Amino acid sequence: MGSAAEVKLEARNVWKSYGDRVVLAGVTVVAHQAEVVGIVGPNGCGKTTLLRIIAGLEEPDRGTVVLRGRALLVFQENLLLPWKRLRDNIALGLRYRGAHRELIEERVAWAAELLGITEHLDKYPGEVSGGTARKAAIARMLVLDPDILLLDEPLAGLDVASRRSLLEAVEAIAHRHGKTVVIVDHNLDEVAEYADRVYVLTHPPTRVEVEIELSQLEREEKPALVYEALSKIYRRDRGKYTARTETHER
């Protein structure tokens, strides 16, 4: 993957402060086409803030973000409408754009099959598991055909099987369909296995401690390399990492 593929996202020297607190202190992240990029770090280090800046929902104080294509952000909260079936939730963006019925049905069916939720399309959000609802939220963005998909802690609150299933779908979105996927999450054990590249962030004021290229490694080899880098900066407890220097959530 890496240098031969087109660069789709470049966030260079991004700074962001809230009041007197510097959250991001010159963070640089680059992602290529058909690549899964993991952004890992302790609680409160600004991972979600960085995603929001990349998505254009917040402005950096300094630095630049260049996107070659359209980026869409899937929030940690599913934000599904409880009175609509999953198929109608997934189709919302396409309907808002005035897409033809045939295209809507085709795109919804494609995304549902890719994410493994076809059998749940006629159910309501309250009738499905958290993992299925999370996949439906991703499908709702995927049908809009973004070039870059930004996922904010998509594994939060899911059981092991649901996390694995979702990560396999994310891998397929990138490797089989050429999308660039940027994922931040606290469950580093599994994210490391599926990422092609990982950026390890420090505690605030946050910078990139190390960039780890993983695309040439077998899946079972990836976590050890990431853990080696993380152990120098963070304490590990049940798959989550906290900074050795105390930090606070915004």
NORBELHU-V676931 format. One record per residue. N is the residue number from 1. NEAR is the number of other ideal C-beta (glycine too) atoms within 8 Angstrom. Layout:
BEGIN
n,near
N,NEAR
N,NEAR
END
This chain:
BEGIN
n,near
1,9
2,10
3,4
4,4
5,10
6,6
7,10
8,12
9,16
10,9
11,15
12,9
13,9
14,17
15,13
16,14
17,9
18,6
19,4
20,3
21,8
22,9
23,14
24,15
25,10
26,9
27,16
28,9
29,15
30,8
31,12
32,13
33,10
34,10
35,15
36,13
37,15
38,15
39,14
40,16
41,14
42,11
43,7
44,10
45,14
46,15
47,12
48,10
49,12
50,16
51,14
52,10
53,16
54,16
55,10
56,7
57,6
58,8
59,4
60,12
61,7
62,6
63,12
64,9
65,13
66,8
67,11
68,8
69,9
70,7
71,14
72,11
73,12
74,11
75,8
76,7
77,4
78,9
79,5
80,12
81,8
82,7
83,4
84,11
85,9
86,18
87,10
88,9
89,13
90,14
91,12
92,11
93,10
94,13
95,9
96,6
97,7
98,4
99,9
100,5
101,6
102,6
103,9
104,13
105,8
106,8
107,13
108,15
109,9
110,9
111,12
112,15
113,8
114,12
115,13
116,8
117,13
118,8
119,4
120,11
121,12
122,6
123,9
124,10
125,14
126,5
127,5
128,12
129,6
130,8
131,13
132,12
133,12
134,13
135,14
136,18
137,13
138,16
139,15
140,13
141,13
142,14
143,15
144,10
145,5
146,12
147,11
148,17
149,15
150,12
151,13
152,12
153,10
154,13
155,13
156,9
157,4
158,10
159,6
160,5
161,7
162,13
163,13
164,9
165,11
166,16
167,13
168,9
169,13
170,15
171,10
172,10
173,13
174,15
175,8
176,6
177,8
178,6
179,12
180,16
181,13
182,15
183,13
184,13
185,13
186,10
187,11
188,14
189,8
190,12
191,15
192,15
193,11
194,12
195,13
196,11
197,16
198,14
199,13
200,15
201,15
202,12
203,12
204,12
205,7
206,13
207,9
208,11
209,8
210,7
211,8
212,11
213,8
214,13
215,9
216,4
217,8
218,5
219,7
220,6
221,8
222,13
223,10
224,7
225,11
226,15
227,10
228,8
229,12
230,13
231,8
232,5
233,11
234,11
235,7
236,9
237,7
238,3
239,9
240,9
241,13
242,10
243,14
244,7
245,5
246,4
247,12
248,5
249,5
250,8
END
